[in-house]
Amino acid sequence: MEESEYLEEHLEELKIDKNGLRSAYAVAFTCMIAFMGIGLVDPILKTIAHQLNATPAQTTLLFTSYMLVTGVMMLFTGFISSRIGAKKTLICGLVIIIGFSALAGFSETIQGLIYLRAGWGLGNALFISTALSAIVGVLAGQTEKAIIMYEASMGLGMAIGPLLGGVLGSMSWRMPFFGVATLMLIATFAIGFLLTPIAKPKQKVSLFAGIKALSNHKLRSVGIIALLYNFGFFTLLAYAPFLLEGFSEMQVGFVFFGWGALLAVASVFIAPILEKRINTYRTILLALFFFLICLSFIGFNAQTPELVALGVVMAGLFQGLINTLLTTIAMEIPDIERSVASSSYSFIRFFGGAIAPFVAGKLAEIWNSSITFYFAAFMVLIGLVFVIIHNQYFATEEEYEIV
């Protein structure tokens, strides 16, 4: 009888693990598609600017409006998901993205496109912030594995997005937007059928919980470092395509495919190895240092498209390391609900992503493209200094256990 009970209990645990893994893969797959939407517009930025009579600075606002709304709304996603549940929040976010991405495909002006991207950012906020906490939740007790899965889906999305954008963009700049709407529709069905319902938290998250969480010094410090790093990240993503003179949509897509592929490989395989070999702190320091070298290299060779492409691809390797390790640190802060930590951390880093494209475009207009990337490198350098100042925060749970 005891053996039978043990087997039943063990089988039940396996069933839970299987369901949790299936749910995690469903959310990760959808995350990949969501992040495809960010890089999908890279190959068509020059075409949009040309056909809608927009300057590069105006065109980079497609990133700024999107990232700004995403960042601000992320502060309140915990409030929403704790009331309607993670699954419904994810689906609501996807439906909003479908609507605004489809409308963006019909836009006739750059201003209209900027506003529609802002609406797209609202859906993105509901989805991305909830997705991270959902993967961590369904893979209970495996935070680092969950974050690696999340960052891997981000890397794959960032890699495939520009490639798909290049293929569709070679037909028309409108096609990538319709492509996103179609992919998000598929993702909505995947979440609806494959994600098992996630229990709502026993205690509902207050409206301003995300803002209050920023009073935690560790979360705030790691968030500021992420903001400074993301300034470099989105300067590269939003402005580097304008330096690839003579490159077709497909060629730009291949450049950013290489960038995203290295980002994914570093997130999934290299980051965990380096974390164990030389620890999180040293890995982040080295990755930030080499990332700012890549940005400086792009700035120095701004007039040579082939070298700009090389700098972009190489930067992906170091960005993948930083993404995984910074997110792991932020999500392992004790005494803060993971959905709230995810929202607050994402707000700060996406705010950096919102400012960067606008500043990049303006610096290039006032001075030149080289200054744009030198300034981005300088912001990353400040982030590196912050890591040194707050070195006590840069150890994961596994490293604490070893100590």
C-alpha positions, 0 to 999 in steps of 0.5 A, a space after each residue: 500500500 505504501 509503495 502504491 501511494 509512493 508511485 502515485 505521488 511520484 507520477 503526480 509530480 512527474 505530471 506536474 513537471 511535464 505540464 510545467 515544462 510544456 507551459 514554459 515552452 509555450 510561453 517561451 515560444 510566444 516570447 520568441 515571436 514577441 521579440 521578433 516584433 522588435 527587430 522585424 523593423 530593422 531591415 525596413 527603417 531606411 525604406 520607411 524613412 524614404 517612402 514616408 519622407 522621414 528623417 532618420 531621427 523621426 524614424 528612430 521614434 518608432 523604437 522610442 514610442 514603442 519602448 516608452 509605453 512598454 516601460 511605463 505600462 510595465 509598472 502596472 502589469 503586476 496589478 493587472 495580472 494579479 487580478 485577472 491571472 497571468 494567462 488572461 494578461 498574456 492573451 490580452 497583451 497579444 490581442 492588443 499587439 495583433 490589432 496595432 501591428 495590423 493597423 501599422 501596416 496600413 499607415 500612410 504617415 510616419 506620425 501615424 506609424 509612431 502612434 501605432 507603435 506606441 499602442 503596440 507597446 501597451 500590448 508588449 508591456 502586458 505580455 513581456 513582463 508577465 511572460 518572464 514571471 510566468 516562466 519562472 512560476 511554472 518552473 518552480 525552483 528553477 529560476 536560472 533555467 527559466 531566465 535562460 529559457 526566456 533570454 534564449 527566446 529573446 535571442 532567437 526572436 531578435 535573430 529571426 525577426 530581422 531575417 523575416 523582416 528582410 524577406 517580407 520587407 523586400 516585397 513591401 515595408 508594410 508586409 513585416 507589420 502584417 507578418 507580426 500580426 499573423 505570428 501573434 495570432 498563432 502565438 495567442 492560440 499556442 498560449 490558449 491551448 498549451 499554457 496551463 492556468 497559473 494560480 493567481 497570487 494569494 495577495 493581490 498586487 497593489 496599483 503602485 507596487 511596481 513603483 514601491 519596489 524601486 525603493 529596494 536599493 539592489 533592484 534600483 541599482 541593477 535596474 540603473 545598470 540595465 538602463 545604461 546598458 540598454 542605452 547602448 543596446 538600442 542605439 545599436 538596434 535602432 541606428 546601426 541600420 542607417 549606417 549600412 549604406 548599400 545593403 539591401 533589406 535582406 542583407 540588413 536582415 542577415 547582419 542582424 540575424 548573425 547578431 541575434 544568433 550570437 546573442 542567443 548562443 551566449 545567453 543559453 550556453 556561454 553565460 552559465 559556463 562563465 558564471 561557474 568558471 569566473 563568477 557573475 561579477 567578472 563575467 558582467 564586467 568583461 561583457 560590458 567592457 567588450 560591448 563598449 569596445 564594439 560600440 566604439 568600433 562601430 563609431 570609429 568605422 561609421 563610414 565603412 558599412 562592412 565594418 559596421 556590420 562586423 561590429 554589430 554581429 560581434 556585439 551580440 555575443 557580449 549582449 547575450 551574456 549581459 542580458 541573462 546575468 543581469 536578469 537573473 540578479 534582478 529576479 532573485 531579489 528576496 522579499 519582492 514578488 517576482 511579477 513585481 520585480 519583473 515589472 519594475 526592472 523591465 520599466 527601468 531597462 526599457 526606459 533606457 531603450 526608449 531614450 536611446 533611439 531618440 538621442 541617437 538620431 539627434 546626435 547624428 543630426 547635430 554632429 555625426 553618426 560616430 558621435 552617436 556610438 561614442 556616446 552610447 559607449 560612454 553610457 555603457 562605461 558608466 554602467 560598468 563603473 556602477 557594477 564595480 561600485 555595487 559589486 556586492 549585488 552581483 552573485 546569483 543564488 548558486 554562488 551564494 550557496 557555494 560561499 
